[in-house]
Amino acid sequence: MAKAIKALRNVDVGEMRAALASRISTFAPSPGEHATAIPGLSLFRRIEPTACRRVFYEPSLAVFTQGRKFLNVGGTEYVCDGSSFVLCAIDMPVQSQIVEASEMVPLLSMLLKLDMPTVREVLSREDLPEMESTSQRRGLVVGETTPGLLSACDRLVELLERREDIPFMAPLIQREIVYRILRTPQGERLRAIATRGDLSHRTVRAIAWLKINYTKPLHMEELAAVAQMGISTLHHQFRALTTMSPLQYQKQLRLQAARERMLMDGMDATSTAYEVGYESVSQFSREYSRLFGQPPIRDIKTLRDGRVAAVGVG
C-alpha cells in the first residue's frame, strides 16, 4: 500500500511539473529571458548548452521543469534539473552552466525575485510552523520541488492568461510561494537571513552596503560597524554565507559592473577601471582576466559575437 501511495504521488508531481512546463513554454516561446506582466517574475527557455559563466544571483527563487544546469558556489557543485528549485537568499556570485537543453527538449524555468518585506510578513505569523535547523549556512541552496510549491508556481504563471486578476491575485500567490519555501528544509536559510537580529541578517546588511559602495576603498572597521559585529565575526559570517571574504566579494562586484558597462555602454577598459574603483588599469586587467578567462577587450568582443550565452539565471 505504501509503495502504491508513493507511486501515485510521484505521478501527481510529474503531472504538475509537466503542466508548469507547458505554461512556461507558452509564455516563453523563443529562446532567452521573458519578462512578464507579474512584477518580479521572468520565464526562461534555453535551447542549447552553454559554457560556464559567472553571474550574480539576486534574492530569488528559480524553479526548473526540464533541462539540466550545473551551479558552482565556492567550489561546491549543485545539479539543477526538472525536479529542482534554487533558493538564493542574498546577492552572491555563482558559476553557472547549462548542460542539457535542445530545441526538442528546452531548459524551461521560472524566476521569481523575492520581496524581503513579504518574507518577513509571512515569518511574523505565529501559526507558521518551525522547521528543523540545518548546518547549511550558505546564501544559496538547492532543493527538490514539492507538490505545494509546484501548485503555487503554476497558479502564478496561469495568471498571465487572466491579466485583470494579476494586481489582486499575484501578491497572494507570491505569499503562498514564500510560505511553501519556508516549509522546505532549504527555507531555514531564508528564515535566518530575514530575521532581524540574526547574525545572517546582520551580515546581509554588510552585503547590501557593499553593493551600493563597491567603488569606494574597503575599510573593515566601517563595514563591521554597518553589520554591528566584530571584524573577525563578520569575516566568519560573510565567508559562511558567500564563500568568500568581503574584499573578494567587492572585487567581483567591481568586475561584474565593469563587464556590464563595457558591454552595454561601450566604455573602454581604462575609463571603466577607474569608474568601478580601481587605481591601477594593469591590476584591473589582471583581475578581470583571472575572473572571466580573458582580457577585457577580448572578452567583450566574444560576448558581442554571441559565442557566450547572455547573462541570466534561468
C-alpha positions in Angstrom: 0.0 0.0 0.0 2.8 2.4 0.9 4.5 1.8 -2.4 1.3 2.4 -4.3 0.7 5.7 -2.5 4.3 6.8 -3.2 3.9 5.9 -6.9 0.7 7.9 -7.1 2.4 10.9 -5.5 5.2 10.7 -8.0 2.7 10.6 -10.9 0.9 13.6 -9.4 4.2 15.6 -9.1 5.2 14.6 -12.6 1.9 15.8 -14.0 2.1 19.1 -12.0 5.7 19.6 -13.3 4.5 18.9 -16.9 1.7 21.4 -16.5 4.0 24.1 -15.3 6.5 23.4 -18.1 3.7 23.7 -20.6 2.7 27.1 -19.2 6.3 28.4 -19.2 6.7 27.2 -22.8 3.6 29.1 -23.9 4.7 32.4 -22.4 8.4 31.9 -23.3 8.1 30.8 -26.9 11.5 31.9 -28.0 15.0 31.3 -26.5 16.1 33.7 -23.8 14.6 35.5 -20.8 11.0 36.7 -21.0 9.8 39.4 -18.6 6.1 39.1 -17.6 3.3 41.3 -16.5 3.7 40.0 -13.0 6.3 42.1 -11.1 9.5 40.1 -10.4 8.5 37.1 -12.5 10.6 36.1 -15.5 10.4 32.9 -17.6 13.3 31.3 -19.4 13.7 29.0 -22.4 17.2 27.7 -23.3 17.8 25.5 -26.3 21.5 24.7 -26.2 24.2 24.0 -23.6 26.4 27.0 -22.6 30.0 27.5 -21.5 30.5 28.0 -17.7 29.9 31.7 -16.9 30.0 33.8 -13.8 26.8 35.7 -12.9 25.4 37.4 -9.8 22.2 36.0 -8.4 19.8 38.2 -6.6 17.4 37.1 -3.7 15.1 34.9 -5.8 13.5 31.5 -6.3 14.2 29.6 -9.6 12.1 26.6 -10.4 13.2 24.2 -13.1 10.8 22.0 -15.0 13.1 20.4 -17.6 16.7 20.5 -18.8 19.8 20.4 -16.6 22.1 23.1 -15.2 25.3 22.9 -13.0 25.9 25.6 -10.4 29.2 26.1 -8.6 29.2 28.1 -5.4 32.6 28.4 -3.7 33.8 25.0 -5.1 30.5 23.1 -4.2 28.7 21.9 -7.2 24.9 21.6 -7.5 22.9 19.9 -10.2 19.6 21.5 -11.1 17.1 19.5 -13.2 13.3 19.3 -13.7 12.8 18.4 -10.1 14.8 21.2 -8.6 14.4 24.7 -7.2 17.2 27.1 -6.4 16.7 29.5 -3.4 19.1 32.4 -3.3 18.6 34.5 -0.2 21.3 37.1 -0.8 23.2 38.8 -3.7 26.0 36.4 -4.5 28.3 35.4 -7.4 27.7 32.0 -8.9 29.3 29.9 -11.7 26.5 28.6 -14.0 26.5 26.2 -16.9 23.6 24.8 -18.9 24.5 21.2 -19.7 21.2 19.8 -21.1 19.0 21.8 -23.4 17.8 21.4 -27.0 15.1 22.7 -29.4 13.2 19.5 -28.8 13.6 19.5 -25.1 14.5 23.0 -24.0 15.5 24.0 -20.5 12.4 25.7 -19.1 12.4 27.6 -15.8 10.8 30.5 -13.9 12.5 33.0 -11.7 10.7 35.0 -9.0 12.5 37.8 -7.2 12.0 37.6 -3.5 10.5 40.6 -1.7 12.1 40.5 1.7 9.3 42.6 3.4 6.9 39.9 2.2 9.1 37.2 3.6 9.2 39.0 7.0 5.5 39.4 6.9 5.0 35.7 6.4 7.5 34.9 9.1 5.7 37.2 11.6 2.7 34.9 11.6 2.5 32.9 14.9 1.0 29.9 13.2 3.9 29.4 10.8 5.4 26.0 11.7 9.1 25.9 12.9 11.4 23.9 10.7 14.4 21.9 11.9 17.6 24.0 11.7 20.3 22.7 9.4 24.1 23.3 9.4 23.9 24.8 5.9 24.8 28.5 6.2 25.3 29.5 2.5 23.1 32.1 0.9 22.2 29.8 -2.0 20.7 26.3 -1.6 19.1 23.8 -4.0 16.1 21.6 -3.1 13.5 19.3 -4.6 10.3 20.9 -5.6 7.3 19.9 -3.5 3.7 19.5 -4.8 2.6 22.6 -2.8 5.4 24.7 -4.4 4.7 23.4 -7.9 1.0 24.1 -7.5 1.5 27.7 -6.3 4.0 28.4 -9.1 1.7 27.0 -11.7 -1.2 29.2 -10.5 1.1 32.3 -10.5 2.1 31.7 -14.2 -1.5 30.9 -15.0 -2.4 34.5 -14.1 -0.7 35.6 -17.3 -3.8 34.2 -19.0 -6.1 36.5 -17.0 -4.1 39.7 -16.6 -7.0 41.5 -15.0 -6.5 39.2 -12.0 -2.8 39.9 -11.6 -3.0 43.0 -9.3 -5.1 41.2 -6.7 -4.1 37.6 -7.0 -0.3 37.8 -7.7 0.6 39.2 -4.3 -1.5 36.5 -2.6 0.1 33.6 -4.5 3.6 35.1 -4.0 3.0 35.0 -0.3 1.9 31.4 -0.6 5.1 30.6 -2.5 7.2 32.2 0.3 5.3 30.0 2.8 5.9 26.9 0.7 9.7 27.7 0.5 9.8 28.2 4.3 8.2 24.8 4.8 11.1 23.1 3.0 14.5 22.3 4.7 16.1 24.9 2.5 13.8 27.6 3.8 15.8 27.8 7.0 18.4 29.9 5.2 15.7 32.4 4.1 14.3 32.4 7.6 17.6 33.2 9.2 18.5 35.9 6.7 15.1 37.7 7.0 15.1 37.6 10.9 16.3 40.8 12.4 19.0 40.3 15.0 20.2 37.0 13.5 23.9 37.1 12.5 23.0 36.2 9.0 20.6 39.1 8.8 23.3 41.5 10.1 25.8 40.1 7.6 23.3 40.8 4.8 23.3 44.5 5.9 27.1 44.5 5.1 26.5 42.9 1.8 23.8 45.5 0.9 26.3 48.3 1.9 29.0 46.8 -0.3 26.6 46.6 -3.3 26.0 50.4 -3.0 29.5 51.4 -2.1 31.7 48.9 -4.1 33.6 51.7 -5.8 34.9 53.0 -2.5 38.0 51.7 -0.7 37.0 49.0 1.7 37.7 49.6 5.4 36.7 46.6 7.5 36.1 48.7 10.6 33.4 50.7 8.7 31.8 47.5 7.3 31.8 45.9 10.7 30.0 48.9 12.2 27.4 48.6 9.5 26.8 45.0 10.4 27.1 45.8 14.2 29.5 43.0 14.9 33.2 42.5 15.4 35.6 42.3 12.4 36.5 38.6 13.0 32.9 37.6 13.4 31.9 39.5 10.3 34.7 37.7 8.3 33.4 34.4 9.5 29.8 35.0 8.8 30.5 36.7 5.5 32.5 33.7 4.2 29.9 31.3 5.5 27.2 33.0 3.5 29.0 33.9 0.3 32.0 31.5 0.4 34.4 34.5 0.1 35.8 37.4 2.1 34.3 40.9 1.9 37.3 42.0 -0.2 36.9 39.2 -2.7 33.2 39.9 -2.8 33.8 43.6 -3.5 36.3 42.6 -6.3 33.6 40.5 -8.0 31.1 43.3 -7.7 33.6 45.7 -9.4 34.5 43.3 -12.2 30.8 42.3 -12.9 29.9 46.0 -13.1 32.8 46.7 -15.3 31.9 44.0 -17.7 28.3 45.2 -17.9 29.4 48.8 -18.6 31.8 47.9 -21.3 29.2 45.6 -22.9 26.1 47.7 -22.6 27.5 51.3 -22.6 30.5 50.8 -24.9 33.0 52.1 -22.4 36.7 51.5 -22.9 38.7 49.4 -20.4 40.7 52.3 -18.9 37.7 54.5 -18.2 35.8 51.6 -16.8 38.6 50.5 -14.5 38.7 53.9 -12.8 34.9 54.2 -12.7 34.5 51.0 -10.7 37.1 51.9 -8.2 40.5 50.6 -9.5 43.5 52.8 -9.2 45.6 50.6 -11.5 44.5 49.7 -15.0 47.0 46.8 -15.2 45.7 45.4 -11.9 42.1 45.7 -13.3 43.1 43.8 -16.5 44.9 41.0 -14.5 41.9 40.5 -12.1 39.4 40.7 -15.0 41.3 38.0 -16.9 41.5 35.8 -13.9 37.8 36.0 -13.3 36.4 35.9 -16.8 39.2 33.9 -18.5 40.5 36.6 -21.0 41.4 40.3 -21.0 38.6 42.9 -21.1 38.7 43.8 -24.8 38.8 40.2 -26.0 36.1 39.1 -23.5 33.7 41.9 -24.6 34.3 41.0 -28.3 33.5 37.4 -27.5 30.2 38.4 -25.8 29.2 40.7 -28.7 30.0 38.0 -31.2 27.5 35.8 -29.4 29.9 32.9 -28.6 28.9 33.1 -24.9 25.2 32.9 -23.8 23.6 36.1 -22.5 23.7 36.5 -18.7 20.6 35.1 -16.9 19.8 32.7 -14.1 17.0 30.7 -15.8 
